[in-house]
Amino acid sequence: MDFFVQQLVNGLTLGSVYALIALGYSMVYGILKLLNFAHGDVYMMGAFAGYGVLIALGGPYDLTLPVVAVIALMFLAAMLASGALGVVIERFAYRPLRNAPRIAPLISALGVAFFLQSSALLLFGADFRSYDTYEYVDLAQGIHVGPLNISVVRLLVIGTSFALMIALTLLVSRTRLGKAMRATAFDREAAAMQGIDVDRVIMATFFIGSVLAGAAGVMVGLVFYKVYFLMGFLAGLKGFTAAVVGGIGSIPGAMLGGLAIGFGEAFITGYVSSTFQDFFVFAILIVILLVRPSGLLGRADIQKV
């Protein structure tokens, strides 16, 4: 039972991170029908931005500010840096190709992904960088009741993830920007004729999705310590898988898909072998595409004649 409960905690932690990454894919696809394969590398850049703030503040061994303030600044820097990067990518890599055939922005997205990877390699090198969370956070703190053991860092990651998901849901459902995003996703041309600034809405969508990816990058650094220039590739693929499983274009679907992938990966690793964790994730992707291409909560596209 202790082991089972621990795998639940691991799955919830992983699933929360995958859900945040998947939300970026779903938001962009919902509005532009574009698969932003550079999104995983935006997440990677966010992780490095958080690491840079940690080092600038004397971490991980001699912090000049209280731990809570340092972690808050790490999140803030990573989210703003990733958000700004997402806006730049949209403006220069995707906007000029908005009316081009779909293959053109897809190739552009792959090019941006390789560009960000190579830039990170040149700027930070190929060495692994470590957040060394155990040096400034007491990992013994948290919830320890019976078989349930959750460190304070995992509590932070899970709590922050769900808070961001709830905030995004409220933004989309209850604000003018959210209404404009839904209108643009439904019919971009009609939204423009109604006076909605479509370019601004799309830019805001990229910014918000990239902000969530930056937060996920810091979360991974805090929980798993290591960040490196290729970390965005596999995480991006798993975030994309989570978006497809839940129903790409659906915000609740992205959350559900991320949690499903996280739990599945945790239990495969714990009860079978870590060798098969990636096999499981992409096998689920193939099954969903064959059985229910629209995803668990997605809706099939209406074919106009």
Contacts in CASP RR format, 6 or more apart in sequence:
PFRMAT RR
TARGET T0000
AUTHOR 0000-0000-0000
METHOD contacts of the structure
MODEL  1
MDFFVQQLVNGLTLGSVYALIALGYSMVYGILKLLNFAHGDVYMMGAFAG
YGVLIALGGPYDLTLPVVAVIALMFLAAMLASGALGVVIERFAYRPLRNA
PRIAPLISALGVAFFLQSSALLLFGADFRSYDTYEYVDLAQGIHVGPLNI
SVVRLLVIGTSFALMIALTLLVSRTRLGKAMRATAFDREAAAMQGIDVDR
VIMATFFIGSVLAGAAGVMVGLVFYKVYFLMGFLAGLKGFTAAVVGGIGS
IPGAMLGGLAIGFGEAFITGYVSSTFQDFFVFAILIVILLVRPSGLLGRA
DIQKV
1 147 0 8 1.000
2 146 0 8 1.000
2 147 0 8 1.000
3 270 0 8 1.000
4 147 0 8 1.000
5 147 0 8 1.000
5 148 0 8 1.000
5 149 0 8 1.000
6 147 0 8 1.000
6 149 0 8 1.000
7 266 0 8 1.000
7 267 0 8 1.000
7 269 0 8 1.000
7 270 0 8 1.000
7 271 0 8 1.000
8 263 0 8 1.000
8 266 0 8 1.000
9 148 0 8 1.000
9 149 0 8 1.000
9 150 0 8 1.000
9 154 0 8 1.000
10 266 0 8 1.000
10 269 0 8 1.000
11 259 0 8 1.000
11 262 0 8 1.000
11 263 0 8 1.000
11 264 0 8 1.000
11 265 0 8 1.000
11 266 0 8 1.000
11 267 0 8 1.000
12 158 0 8 1.000
12 259 0 8 1.000
12 262 0 8 1.000
12 263 0 8 1.000
13 154 0 8 1.000
13 157 0 8 1.000
13 158 0 8 1.000
13 223 0 8 1.000
14 261 0 8 1.000
14 262 0 8 1.000
14 263 0 8 1.000
14 265 0 8 1.000
14 266 0 8 1.000
15 242 0 8 1.000
15 258 0 8 1.000
15 259 0 8 1.000
15 261 0 8 1.000
15 262 0 8 1.000
15 263 0 8 1.000
16 157 0 8 1.000
16 158 0 8 1.000
16 159 0 8 1.000
16 161 0 8 1.000
16 162 0 8 1.000
16 219 0 8 1.000
16 259 0 8 1.000
17 157 0 8 1.000
17 161 0 8 1.000
17 216 0 8 1.000
17 217 0 8 1.000
17 219 0 8 1.000
17 220 0 8 1.000
17 235 0 8 1.000
18 235 0 8 1.000
18 238 0 8 1.000
18 239 0 8 1.000
18 242 0 8 1.000
18 257 0 8 1.000
18 258 0 8 1.000
18 259 0 8 1.000
18 261 0 8 1.000
18 262 0 8 1.000
19 161 0 8 1.000
19 165 0 8 1.000
19 242 0 8 1.000
19 254 0 8 1.000
19 255 0 8 1.000
19 257 0 8 1.000
19 258 0 8 1.000
19 259 0 8 1.000
20 161 0 8 1.000
20 164 0 8 1.000
20 165 0 8 1.000
20 212 0 8 1.000
20 213 0 8 1.000
20 215 0 8 1.000
20 216 0 8 1.000
20 219 0 8 1.000
21 39 0 8 1.000
21 40 0 8 1.000
21 43 0 8 1.000
21 212 0 8 1.000
21 213 0 8 1.000
21 216 0 8 1.000
21 235 0 8 1.000
21 236 0 8 1.000
21 238 0 8 1.000
21 239 0 8 1.000
21 242 0 8 1.000
22 239 0 8 1.000
22 240 0 8 1.000
22 242 0 8 1.000
22 243 0 8 1.000
22 246 0 8 1.000
22 254 0 8 1.000
22 255 0 8 1.000
22 257 0 8 1.000
22 258 0 8 1.000
23 165 0 8 1.000
23 168 0 8 1.000
23 209 0 8 1.000
23 212 0 8 1.000
23 243 0 8 1.000
23 251 0 8 1.000
23 254 0 8 1.000
23 255 0 8 1.000
24 36 0 8 1.000
24 39 0 8 1.000
24 208 0 8 1.000
24 209 0 8 1.000
24 210 0 8 1.000
24 212 0 8 1.000
24 213 0 8 1.000
24 243 0 8 1.000
24 254 0 8 1.000
25 35 0 8 1.000
25 36 0 8 1.000
25 39 0 8 1.000
25 239 0 8 1.000
25 240 0 8 1.000
25 243 0 8 1.000
25 248 0 8 1.000
25 254 0 8 1.000
26 243 0 8 1.000
26 247 0 8 1.000
26 248 0 8 1.000
26 249 0 8 1.000
26 250 0 8 1.000
26 251 0 8 1.000
26 253 0 8 1.000
26 254 0 8 1.000
27 181 0 8 1.000
27 205 0 8 1.000
27 208 0 8 1.000
27 209 0 8 1.000
27 249 0 8 1.000
27 251 0 8 1.000
28 34 0 8 1.000
28 36 0 8 1.000
28 39 0 8 1.000
28 205 0 8 1.000
28 206 0 8 1.000
28 209 0 8 1.000
29 35 0 8 1.000
29 36 0 8 1.000
29 243 0 8 1.000
29 248 0 8 1.000
29 249 0 8 1.000
30 185 0 8 1.000
30 248 0 8 1.000
30 249 0 8 1.000
31 181 0 8 1.000
31 184 0 8 1.000
31 185 0 8 1.000
31 188 0 8 1.000
31 201 0 8 1.000
31 202 0 8 1.000
31 205 0 8 1.000
32 94 0 8 1.000
32 98 0 8 1.000
32 105 0 8 1.000
32 202 0 8 1.000
33 102 0 8 1.000
34 94 0 8 1.000
34 102 0 8 1.000
34 105 0 8 1.000
34 106 0 8 1.000
34 109 0 8 1.000
35 106 0 8 1.000
35 109 0 8 1.000
35 240 0 8 1.000
36 89 0 8 1.000
36 94 0 8 1.000
36 109 0 8 1.000
36 206 0 8 1.000
37 106 0 8 1.000
37 109 0 8 1.000
37 110 0 8 1.000
37 113 0 8 1.000
37 236 0 8 1.000
37 240 0 8 1.000
38 89 0 8 1.000
38 93 0 8 1.000
38 109 0 8 1.000
38 110 0 8 1.000
38 111 0 8 1.000
38 112 0 8 1.000
38 113 0 8 1.000
38 116 0 8 1.000
39 209 0 8 1.000
39 210 0 8 1.000
39 213 0 8 1.000
39 236 0 8 1.000
39 240 0 8 1.000
40 113 0 8 1.000
40 213 0 8 1.000
40 232 0 8 1.000
40 233 0 8 1.000
40 235 0 8 1.000
40 236 0 8 1.000
40 239 0 8 1.000
41 112 0 8 1.000
41 113 0 8 1.000
41 116 0 8 1.000
41 117 0 8 1.000
41 120 0 8 1.000
41 232 0 8 1.000
41 233 0 8 1.000
42 82 0 8 1.000
42 83 0 8 1.000
42 85 0 8 1.000
42 86 0 8 1.000
42 89 0 8 1.000
42 116 0 8 1.000
42 210 0 8 1.000
42 213 0 8 1.000
42 214 0 8 1.000
43 82 0 8 1.000
43 213 0 8 1.000
43 214 0 8 1.000
43 216 0 8 1.000
43 217 0 8 1.000
43 231 0 8 1.000
43 232 0 8 1.000
43 235 0 8 1.000
43 236 0 8 1.000
44 116 0 8 1.000
44 117 0 8 1.000
44 120 0 8 1.000
44 217 0 8 1.000
44 227 0 8 1.000
44 229 0 8 1.000
44 230 0 8 1.000
44 231 0 8 1.000
44 232 0 8 1.000
44 235 0 8 1.000
45 81 0 8 1.000
45 82 0 8 1.000
45 85 0 8 1.000
45 116 0 8 1.000
45 120 0 8 1.000
45 214 0 8 1.000
46 78 0 8 1.000
46 79 0 8 1.000
46 81 0 8 1.000
46 82 0 8 1.000
46 213 0 8 1.000
46 214 0 8 1.000
46 217 0 8 1.000
46 218 0 8 1.000
47 78 0 8 1.000
47 214 0 8 1.000
47 217 0 8 1.000
47 218 0 8 1.000
47 220 0 8 1.000
47 221 0 8 1.000
47 227 0 8 1.000
47 231 0 8 1.000
48 120 0 8 1.000
48 123 0 8 1.000
48 124 0 8 1.000
48 129 0 8 1.000
48 227 0 8 1.000
49 77 0 8 1.000
49 78 0 8 1.000
49 81 0 8 1.000
49 82 0 8 1.000
49 214 0 8 1.000
50 74 0 8 1.000
50 75 0 8 1.000
50 77 0 8 1.000
50 78 0 8 1.000
50 217 0 8 1.000
50 218 0 8 1.000
51 74 0 8 1.000
51 129 0 8 1.000
51 131 0 8 1.000
51 221 0 8 1.000
51 227 0 8 1.000
52 77 0 8 1.000
53 70 0 8 1.000
53 73 0 8 1.000
53 74 0 8 1.000
53 77 0 8 1.000
53 78 0 8 1.000
54 60 0 8 1.000
54 70 0 8 1.000
54 74 0 8 1.000
54 131 0 8 1.000
57 63 0 8 1.000
57 64 0 8 1.000
57 65 0 8 1.000
57 70 0 8 1.000
57 73 0 8 1.000
58 64 0 8 1.000
59 70 0 8 1.000
59 132 0 8 1.000
59 135 0 8 1.000
59 136 0 8 1.000
60 130 0 8 1.000
60 131 0 8 1.000
60 132 0 8 1.000
60 133 0 8 1.000
60 135 0 8 1.000
60 136 0 8 1.000
61 132 0 8 1.000
61 135 0 8 1.000
61 136 0 8 1.000
63 70 0 8 1.000
63 136 0 8 1.000
65 73 0 8 1.000
67 136 0 8 1.000
67 137 0 8 1.000
70 136 0 8 1.000
71 156 0 8 1.000
71 222 0 8 1.000
74 218 0 8 1.000
75 160 0 8 1.000
75 215 0 8 1.000
75 218 0 8 1.000
78 214 0 8 1.000
78 215 0 8 1.000
78 217 0 8 1.000
78 218 0 8 1.000
79 211 0 8 1.000
79 212 0 8 1.000
79 214 0 8 1.000
79 215 0 8 1.000
80 211 0 8 1.000
81 214 0 8 1.000
82 210 0 8 1.000
82 211 0 8 1.000
82 213 0 8 1.000
82 214 0 8 1.000
83 206 0 8 1.000
83 207 0 8 1.000
83 209 0 8 1.000
83 210 0 8 1.000
83 211 0 8 1.000
83 214 0 8 1.000
84 207 0 8 1.000
84 210 0 8 1.000
85 210 0 8 1.000
86 206 0 8 1.000
86 207 0 8 1.000
86 209 0 8 1.000
86 210 0 8 1.000
87 203 0 8 1.000
87 206 0 8 1.000
87 207 0 8 1.000
87 210 0 8 1.000
89 112 0 8 1.000
89 206 0 8 1.000
89 210 0 8 1.000
90 202 0 8 1.000
90 203 0 8 1.000
90 206 0 8 1.000
91 203 0 8 1.000
93 105 0 8 1.000
93 108 0 8 1.000
93 109 0 8 1.000
93 112 0 8 1.000
94 105 0 8 1.000
94 108 0 8 1.000
94 109 0 8 1.000
95 199 0 8 1.000
95 202 0 8 1.000
97 104 0 8 1.000
97 105 0 8 1.000
97 108 0 8 1.000
98 105 0 8 1.000
113 233 0 8 1.000
117 229 0 8 1.000
117 230 0 8 1.000
117 233 0 8 1.000
120 229 0 8 1.000
121 229 0 8 1.000
124 229 0 8 1.000
125 229 0 8 1.000
126 228 0 8 1.000
126 229 0 8 1.000
127 228 0 8 1.000
128 226 0 8 1.000
128 227 0 8 1.000
128 228 0 8 1.000
129 226 0 8 1.000
129 227 0 8 1.000
129 228 0 8 1.000
130 225 0 8 1.000
130 226 0 8 1.000
130 227 0 8 1.000
131 221 0 8 1.000
131 222 0 8 1.000
131 225 0 8 1.000
131 226 0 8 1.000
131 227 0 8 1.000
132 225 0 8 1.000
133 139 0 8 1.000
133 153 0 8 1.000
133 221 0 8 1.000
133 222 0 8 1.000
133 223 0 8 1.000
133 225 0 8 1.000
137 152 0 8 1.000
137 153 0 8 1.000
137 222 0 8 1.000
138 152 0 8 1.000
139 151 0 8 1.000
139 152 0 8 1.000
139 153 0 8 1.000
140 151 0 8 1.000
141 151 0 8 1.000
141 152 0 8 1.000
142 150 0 8 1.000
142 151 0 8 1.000
142 152 0 8 1.000
142 155 0 8 1.000
143 149 0 8 1.000
143 150 0 8 1.000
143 155 0 8 1.000
144 150 0 8 1.000
150 158 0 8 1.000
153 222 0 8 1.000
153 223 0 8 1.000
154 223 0 8 1.000
156 219 0 8 1.000
156 222 0 8 1.000
157 219 0 8 1.000
157 222 0 8 1.000
157 223 0 8 1.000
160 215 0 8 1.000
160 219 0 8 1.000
161 215 0 8 1.000
161 216 0 8 1.000
161 219 0 8 1.000
164 212 0 8 1.000
164 215 0 8 1.000
165 255 0 8 1.000
168 208 0 8 1.000
168 212 0 8 1.000
168 251 0 8 1.000
169 251 0 8 1.000
169 252 0 8 1.000
171 177 0 8 1.000
171 178 0 8 1.000
171 208 0 8 1.000
172 178 0 8 1.000
172 181 0 8 1.000
172 182 0 8 1.000
172 251 0 8 1.000
177 201 0 8 1.000
177 204 0 8 1.000
180 191 0 8 1.000
180 196 0 8 1.000
180 197 0 8 1.000
180 201 0 8 1.000
181 201 0 8 1.000
181 204 0 8 1.000
181 205 0 8 1.000
183 190 0 8 1.000
183 191 0 8 1.000
183 194 0 8 1.000
183 196 0 8 1.000
184 191 0 8 1.000
184 196 0 8 1.000
184 198 0 8 1.000
184 201 0 8 1.000
184 202 0 8 1.000
185 249 0 8 1.000
188 198 0 8 1.000
191 198 0 8 1.000
191 201 0 8 1.000
192 198 0 8 1.000
216 235 0 8 1.000
217 227 0 8 1.000
220 227 0 8 1.000
220 231 0 8 1.000
220 235 0 8 1.000
221 227 0 8 1.000
234 278 0 8 1.000
237 282 0 8 1.000
238 261 0 8 1.000
238 265 0 8 1.000
238 281 0 8 1.000
239 258 0 8 1.000
239 261 0 8 1.000
241 261 0 8 1.000
241 281 0 8 1.000
241 282 0 8 1.000
241 284 0 8 1.000
241 285 0 8 1.000
242 254 0 8 1.000
242 257 0 8 1.000
242 258 0 8 1.000
242 260 0 8 1.000
242 261 0 8 1.000
242 262 0 8 1.000
243 249 0 8 1.000
243 253 0 8 1.000
243 254 0 8 1.000
243 257 0 8 1.000
244 285 0 8 1.000
244 288 0 8 1.000
244 289 0 8 1.000
244 295 0 8 1.000
245 256 0 8 1.000
245 257 0 8 1.000
245 258 0 8 1.000
245 260 0 8 1.000
245 261 0 8 1.000
245 284 0 8 1.000
245 285 0 8 1.000
245 288 0 8 1.000
245 295 0 8 1.000
245 296 0 8 1.000
246 253 0 8 1.000
246 254 0 8 1.000
246 256 0 8 1.000
246 257 0 8 1.000
246 258 0 8 1.000
246 260 0 8 1.000
246 288 0 8 1.000
246 295 0 8 1.000
246 296 0 8 1.000
246 297 0 8 1.000
246 298 0 8 1.000
247 253 0 8 1.000
247 254 0 8 1.000
247 257 0 8 1.000
247 294 0 8 1.000
247 295 0 8 1.000
247 296 0 8 1.000
247 297 0 8 1.000
247 298 0 8 1.000
248 254 0 8 1.000
248 295 0 8 1.000
248 298 0 8 1.000
249 298 0 8 1.000
250 297 0 8 1.000
250 298 0 8 1.000
250 299 0 8 1.000
252 297 0 8 1.000
253 295 0 8 1.000
253 296 0 8 1.000
253 297 0 8 1.000
253 298 0 8 1.000
256 296 0 8 1.000
256 297 0 8 1.000
257 296 0 8 1.000
260 284 0 8 1.000
260 296 0 8 1.000
261 281 0 8 1.000
261 284 0 8 1.000
264 280 0 8 1.000
264 281 0 8 1.000
265 277 0 8 1.000
265 280 0 8 1.000
265 281 0 8 1.000
268 276 0 8 1.000
268 277 0 8 1.000
268 280 0 8 1.000
269 277 0 8 1.000
288 295 0 8 1.000
288 296 0 8 1.000
293 300 0 8 1.000
294 300 0 8 1.000
294 301 0 8 1.000
END
